[in-house]
Amino acid sequence: MLSRRGSKTLIEVDGGINTKTLADVSAAGADVFVAGSAIFGSPDYAQTIRRFRELLASA
């Protein structure tokens, strides 16, 4: 698998990922995001994941 920057190395960020930080972290070059408390602390997991995907698609 290649990162979106063409590298075989993927950059993962674990911690502090939420709907407010996701776009900035993606713009900084991260490819993989660990968002445990942002998802599991939300009232609707599926909606939160959909929102993350929307944010990444527009980044």
N, C-alpha and C positions, 0 to 999 in steps of 0.2 A: 504494500500500500504506500502511495506517495502522499505527502502532505500537500496542502494547496499551494505551497511555495516550491514544489518540485523535489523536495528532499525525502529520503527514505526514513528520516527521523521525525517522529511526531512529537510535538510539544504538548505536555499535559499540565493542566493547572488544577490543583486539588485544594479547595478552601476559598471561601469568599465569593464563590460564583453564585450570582443571582440575576434577576432581570435588570438590575441597575449596573452590574459590572460586566455582564457577558459580552456586550458589543465592544467595549474597550479592550478586554482581554483577547478577544478574537482579532481585533485590529492590530494588536501587539504581536500576533503571530501564533497564538495557541491553536491547536488542532483538536484537542481532547479536553473535555470539561467535566469535572467531578462536582456535582451540585447536590450533595446529600440533604442537608438541612433545608435548602431552598425548595426542594421537591417534597421531601417527606414531612416538612413542617407546614406545607400548604394544605388548605382544605380540599383541593382537587388536584391530585397528582397529574392526571391526564391533561388538564387545562394548563398547568404550569409547564409541562413538557412541550405542549403545542406552542406556548408563548416563547419558550426558548428557541424552538425551531424557527418560528417567525422572525425573531430577532437575528438569528444567524443567517437566515436567507436574505435579509435586507442589509446585512453588514457588508 
